[in-house]
């Protein structure tokens, strides 16, 4: 059984998500101890639990310690097979963090999913980022996955609904994406839920104006107005380059003008573009589990703690795979020195 120190490096829920996904892929049992030990509320939180239970269902696993607050988890995978996995998060727990656990494993089995919860919530990628930036990059590696946003879910009520499917990963294409030299266009989605339409429009306008200050390429930001359990707004913008897409996002909140939200997302994206690297700081760590099997090399706008921790978790299962060049907090590259086989 592989034993993982859950307090290593960044020490958050991502260690769990990656470790349990790799347990399913490799069919190796895993024990994760000291789960989120350095956090104010240590142990499993509801959103982590839902990711684990989804992977348990996918792989017919036996699990010990799968309850909120648990600091030790044992996951003994069975034979994974294509399934329709339903994940009913009753709160605004993040749909996209559950998908970060489910997608790597489902790439090897195929299957479909239906997840309710928070689609646009703090401390996790918005669903539009995952759909338009992450899945775009995975497509370059030969992964065929699609996502459909049926309903938004904001903090604190949740109630969002995302469905999708993943085809079995047949052709693993190396991802060579170190830098970009040209931006084709900017695109984005600005949304307002249970709020007036002008909120989405003002967010979009502010983001567009900010991007146009520095780049003279088309800016196409859609606006979306919807109903759900509770109010909320947000915007995701991305740059379509001659390599991959880089993104930026921001969430609205009570008392925060829509113009501030739009500019915040645009500024985050502009910040990611400054070094000319092909991968933004958020996508870098998300690609690591897939990159291990596809091969290639990526340039990241920032080497984050999340990325370095994810590399460490992957190598606990697969041995030496990556060469990371660059300091934490600085731009860098991640190359695959040996492709993993399953």
C-alpha positions as CSV (number, residue, x, y, z in Angstrom):
1,X,0.0,0.0,0.0
2,X,1.3,3.4,-0.9
3,X,1.4,5.8,2.1
4,X,1.0,9.5,1.4
5,X,1.7,12.3,3.9
6,X,-1.4,14.6,3.5
7,X,0.4,17.5,5.1
8,X,3.2,17.5,2.5
9,X,3.9,20.8,0.6
10,X,0.7,22.7,-0.1
11,X,-1.0,20.2,2.2
12,X,-4.6,20.7,0.9
13,X,-7.3,18.7,-0.7
14,X,-5.5,18.4,-3.9
15,X,-3.2,15.7,-2.5
16,X,-6.3,13.6,-1.8
17,X,-7.8,14.2,-5.2
18,X,-4.7,13.3,-7.1
19,X,-3.7,10.3,-4.9
20,X,-7.1,8.7,-5.0
21,X,-7.4,9.2,-8.8
22,X,-4.0,7.6,-9.3
23,X,-5.0,4.8,-7.0
24,X,-7.9,4.1,-9.4
25,X,-5.7,4.4,-12.5
26,X,-2.9,2.2,-11.2
27,X,-5.1,-0.2,-9.1
28,X,-2.7,0.4,-6.2
29,X,-4.2,0.8,-2.7
30,X,-3.3,4.1,-1.0
31,X,-3.4,5.3,2.6
32,X,-3.4,9.1,3.1
33,X,-2.5,10.2,6.6
34,X,-2.4,13.7,8.2
35,X,-5.1,14.9,5.8
36,X,-5.0,18.7,5.7
37,X,-3.2,18.7,9.0
38,X,-2.0,22.3,8.8
39,X,-5.4,23.8,7.9
40,X,-7.6,25.6,10.4
41,X,-10.2,22.8,10.1
42,X,-8.1,19.7,9.5
43,X,-9.3,16.5,7.9
44,X,-11.8,15.7,5.1
45,X,-14.3,18.4,4.2
46,X,-17.6,17.6,2.5
47,X,-16.3,18.5,-1.0
48,X,-13.3,16.2,-0.6
49,X,-15.6,13.4,0.6
50,X,-17.7,13.7,-2.5
51,X,-14.7,13.3,-4.8
52,X,-13.6,10.2,-3.0
53,X,-17.1,8.7,-3.1
54,X,-17.3,9.4,-6.8
55,X,-14.0,7.5,-7.4
56,X,-15.1,4.7,-5.0
57,X,-18.2,4.2,-7.2
58,X,-16.2,4.3,-10.5
59,X,-13.7,1.7,-9.2
60,X,-15.8,-0.5,-6.9
61,X,-13.3,0.4,-4.1
62,X,-13.3,-0.4,-0.4
63,X,-12.7,2.7,1.7
64,X,-11.9,3.3,5.3
65,X,-12.1,6.7,7.0
66,X,-14.5,8.3,4.4
67,X,-16.2,10.8,6.7
68,X,-16.0,14.5,7.3
69,X,-13.2,15.4,9.7
70,X,-11.3,12.1,9.1
71,X,-7.5,12.7,9.0
72,X,-6.7,9.2,7.7
73,X,-8.1,7.6,4.6
74,X,-7.5,4.1,3.1
75,X,-8.7,3.5,-0.5
76,X,-8.5,0.0,-1.9
77,X,-9.6,0.2,-5.6
78,X,-11.3,-2.6,-7.4
79,X,-11.6,-2.9,-11.2
80,X,-12.6,0.5,-12.6
81,X,-15.3,0.4,-15.3
82,X,-17.3,2.9,-17.3
83,X,-20.2,4.2,-15.3
84,X,-22.7,7.1,-15.0
85,X,-21.5,8.7,-11.7
86,X,-23.9,10.9,-9.8
87,X,-22.5,13.3,-7.1
88,X,-25.2,15.1,-5.1
89,X,-23.4,17.8,-3.2
90,X,-26.1,19.3,-1.0
91,X,-24.1,22.5,-0.3
92,X,-22.1,24.9,-2.4
93,X,-19.2,22.4,-2.3
94,X,-17.2,22.8,-5.5
95,X,-18.3,20.8,-8.6
96,X,-15.0,21.5,-10.3
97,X,-12.9,20.2,-7.4
98,X,-14.9,16.9,-7.6
99,X,-14.2,16.9,-11.4
100,X,-10.4,17.4,-10.7
101,X,-10.6,14.0,-8.9
102,X,-12.9,12.3,-11.4
103,X,-11.5,13.4,-14.8
104,X,-8.1,11.7,-14.6
105,X,-9.6,8.4,-13.6
106,X,-12.5,8.6,-16.0
107,X,-10.0,9.3,-18.8
108,X,-8.9,5.7,-18.4
109,X,-12.4,4.1,-18.1
110,X,-14.7,6.5,-20.0
111,X,-18.1,7.2,-18.5
112,X,-20.5,10.1,-17.7
113,X,-21.2,12.3,-14.7
114,X,-23.9,14.4,-13.1
115,X,-22.8,16.7,-10.3
116,X,-24.8,19.1,-8.2
117,X,-23.3,21.8,-6.0
118,X,-21.3,25.0,-6.4
119,X,-20.3,25.9,-10.0
120,X,-18.9,29.4,-9.2
121,X,-17.5,29.4,-5.7
122,X,-14.4,30.8,-3.9
123,X,-11.2,28.8,-3.8
124,X,-11.9,26.6,-6.8
125,X,-11.9,27.0,-10.6
126,X,-15.2,28.3,-12.0
127,X,-17.0,25.8,-14.3
128,X,-16.5,28.0,-17.3
129,X,-12.7,27.9,-16.8
130,X,-12.7,24.1,-16.6
131,X,-14.9,23.8,-19.7
132,X,-13.1,26.4,-21.9
133,X,-9.5,26.3,-20.6
134,X,-8.8,23.0,-18.9
135,X,-10.7,20.7,-21.3
136,X,-9.2,22.6,-24.3
137,X,-5.7,21.7,-23.1
138,X,-6.8,18.1,-22.4
139,X,-8.1,17.9,-25.9
140,X,-4.6,18.6,-27.2
141,X,-3.5,15.5,-25.4
142,X,-6.1,13.4,-27.1
143,X,-8.7,13.4,-24.3
144,X,-12.3,13.7,-25.5
145,X,-14.4,15.1,-22.7
146,X,-17.4,17.4,-22.7
147,X,-19.3,19.3,-20.0
148,X,-22.7,20.9,-20.0
149,X,-23.7,23.6,-17.5
150,X,-27.4,23.1,-16.7
151,X,-27.7,25.5,-13.8
152,X,-25.4,27.8,-11.8
153,X,-24.7,27.3,-8.1
154,X,-23.3,30.0,-5.9
155,X,-22.2,30.2,-2.2
156,X,-23.9,29.5,0.2
157,X,-26.9,27.6,-1.3
158,X,-25.3,25.8,-4.3
159,X,-27.9,24.0,-6.4
160,X,-25.8,24.1,-9.6
161,X,-25.9,21.2,-12.0
162,X,-23.2,20.0,-14.4
163,X,-23.4,17.0,-16.6
164,X,-20.8,15.5,-19.0
165,X,-19.0,12.5,-20.5
166,X,-15.5,11.3,-21.1
167,X,-14.4,8.9,-23.8
168,X,-11.7,6.3,-23.0
169,X,-8.3,7.9,-23.7
170,X,-7.0,6.0,-26.7
171,X,-4.3,8.1,-28.2
172,X,-2.0,9.8,-25.7
173,X,-0.5,12.8,-27.5
174,X,2.5,14.6,-25.9
175,X,1.7,18.2,-25.0
176,X,4.4,20.6,-26.2
177,X,3.2,24.0,-24.9
178,X,6.1,26.0,-23.6
179,X,5.3,29.5,-24.9
180,X,2.9,31.5,-27.0
181,X,3.8,34.1,-29.7
182,X,0.4,35.3,-30.9
183,X,-3.0,35.9,-29.3
184,X,-5.8,35.2,-31.8
185,X,-8.6,36.6,-29.7
186,X,-10.0,37.1,-26.2
187,X,-13.2,35.3,-25.2
188,X,-15.2,34.9,-22.1
189,X,-18.5,34.4,-20.3
190,X,-20.0,37.0,-17.8
191,X,-23.0,35.7,-15.8
192,X,-25.5,37.0,-13.4
193,X,-27.8,34.6,-11.5
194,X,-31.0,35.9,-9.8
195,X,-29.6,39.4,-10.5
196,X,-30.4,42.1,-13.1
197,X,-29.0,41.6,-16.6
198,X,-26.9,44.9,-16.3
199,X,-24.6,43.2,-13.8
200,X,-23.4,40.7,-16.4
201,X,-23.2,43.4,-19.0
202,X,-21.1,45.8,-16.8
203,X,-18.7,43.0,-15.8
204,X,-18.2,42.1,-19.5
205,X,-17.8,45.8,-20.5
206,X,-15.2,46.5,-17.8
207,X,-13.2,43.3,-18.7
208,X,-13.3,44.2,-22.5
209,X,-12.2,47.7,-22.0
210,X,-9.3,46.6,-19.8
211,X,-8.1,44.0,-22.3
212,X,-8.4,46.5,-25.2
213,X,-6.1,48.9,-23.4
214,X,-3.1,46.5,-24.0
215,X,-4.0,44.3,-27.0
216,X,-5.6,45.1,-30.3
217,X,-7.3,41.7,-31.0
218,X,-11.0,40.8,-31.0
219,X,-12.7,40.5,-27.5
220,X,-15.8,38.4,-27.5
221,X,-17.4,38.1,-24.0
222,X,-20.8,36.5,-23.9
223,X,-23.3,37.5,-21.2
224,X,-25.6,35.1,-19.5
225,X,-28.6,35.8,-17.1
226,X,-30.1,32.8,-15.2
227,X,-32.1,31.7,-12.2
228,X,-31.0,29.3,-9.5
229,X,-31.3,28.8,-5.7
230,X,-29.4,32.0,-4.8
231,X,-27.9,35.1,-6.3
232,X,-24.4,35.4,-7.6
233,X,-22.3,36.7,-10.5
234,X,-18.9,36.1,-12.0
235,X,-16.8,36.3,-15.1
236,X,-14.2,34.1,-16.8
237,X,-12.0,35.5,-19.6
238,X,-9.4,33.6,-21.6
239,X,-6.8,34.3,-24.3
240,X,-6.8,32.0,-27.3
241,X,-3.1,31.9,-28.3
242,X,-1.3,30.0,-31.0
243,X,-0.6,27.4,-28.2
244,X,-3.2,26.9,-25.5
245,X,-5.7,29.1,-23.7
246,X,-4.8,31.1,-20.6
247,X,-7.6,32.3,-18.2
248,X,-8.5,34.7,-15.6
249,X,-11.7,34.9,-13.4
250,X,-13.4,36.8,-10.7
251,X,-16.6,36.4,-8.6
252,X,-19.0,39.1,-7.6
253,X,-20.2,39.6,-4.1
254,X,-22.5,42.0,-2.2
255,X,-21.1,45.5,-2.3
256,X,-18.5,44.8,-5.0
257,X,-19.2,46.8,-8.1
258,X,-19.6,44.8,-11.3
259,X,-16.9,47.0,-13.0
260,X,-14.4,45.9,-10.3
261,X,-15.3,42.2,-10.9
262,X,-14.7,42.6,-14.7
263,X,-11.4,44.4,-14.3
264,X,-10.2,41.9,-11.7
265,X,-10.7,39.0,-14.1
266,X,-9.0,40.9,-17.0
267,X,-6.1,41.9,-14.8
268,X,-5.6,38.3,-13.6
269,X,-5.5,37.2,-17.3
270,X,-3.1,40.0,-18.3
271,X,-0.8,39.0,-15.4
272,X,-0.7,35.4,-16.7
273,X,0.2,36.6,-20.2
274,X,3.2,38.8,-19.2
275,X,5.9,36.1,-19.3
276,X,4.8,34.6,-22.6
277,X,4.4,31.1,-21.1
278,X,1.7,28.8,-22.7
279,X,0.1,27.7,-19.4
280,X,-1.4,29.9,-16.7
281,X,-0.7,29.3,-13.0
282,X,-4.1,27.6,-12.4
283,X,-3.9,25.2,-15.3
284,X,-0.3,24.1,-14.5
285,X,-1.1,21.9,-11.5
286,X,-4.3,20.5,-13.2
287,X,-2.4,19.1,-16.1
288,X,0.2,17.3,-14.0
289,X,-1.6,13.9,-13.7
290,X,-2.5,13.8,-17.4
291,X,1.0,15.0,-18.5
292,X,2.6,12.0,-16.7
293,X,0.9,9.6,-19.1
294,X,0.9,11.9,-22.3
295,X,4.5,13.2,-22.1
296,X,5.7,16.5,-23.3
297,X,6.7,19.8,-21.8
298,X,4.8,22.9,-20.6
299,X,5.8,26.4,-19.7
300,X,3.9,27.8,-16.8
301,X,3.4,31.5,-15.9
302,X,4.1,30.5,-12.3
303,X,5.5,27.5,-10.5
304,X,3.0,27.2,-7.6
305,X,3.0,25.1,-4.4
306,X,0.0,23.3,-5.8
307,X,2.0,22.2,-8.9
308,X,5.1,21.1,-7.0
309,X,2.9,19.1,-4.5
310,X,1.0,17.5,-7.4
311,X,4.3,16.4,-9.0
312,X,5.4,14.9,-5.7
313,X,2.1,12.9,-5.3
314,X,2.2,11.6,-8.9
315,X,5.8,10.4,-8.4
316,X,4.9,8.5,-5.2
317,X,2.8,6.3,-7.5
318,X,4.8,6.3,-10.7
319,X,8.4,7.0,-9.8
320,X,10.5,9.8,-11.4
321,X,8.5,11.4,-14.2
322,X,9.0,15.1,-14.2
323,X,11.8,17.7,-14.4
324,X,10.6,21.0,-12.9
325,X,12.7,24.1,-13.7
326,X,12.1,27.4,-11.9
327,X,11.5,28.6,-8.4
328,X,8.1,28.6,-6.6
329,X,6.4,31.9,-7.4
330,X,8.4,32.4,-10.6
331,X,7.8,31.3,-14.3
332,X,9.1,27.9,-15.2
333,X,8.8,24.7,-17.2
334,X,7.7,21.2,-16.5
335,X,9.0,18.4,-18.7
336,X,8.3,14.7,-18.7
337,X,11.5,12.7,-18.6
338,X,9.8,9.3,-18.6
339,X,6.2,8.7,-19.7
340,X,4.2,6.5,-17.3
341,X,2.6,3.3,-18.5
342,X,-0.5,1.7,-17.1
